[in-house]
Amino acid sequence: MQGVKVMKTIKKDDHAVVGLGKLFIADKLMDTARWLIKPEDKE
């Protein structure tokens, strides 16, 4: 996974908050995509 690489980059970045915000948004988008792809898993 690129998670570790991204976290290392964020640590070096002056805009750590922005980096974490983008990471959080990307994670939410991935969760939403999985939820849309697998409608049979919904309760």
Secondary structure, DSSP 4 states (H G I P E B T S, - for coil): --HHHHHHHHHH-S-HHHHHHHHHHHHHHHHHHHHHH-GGG--
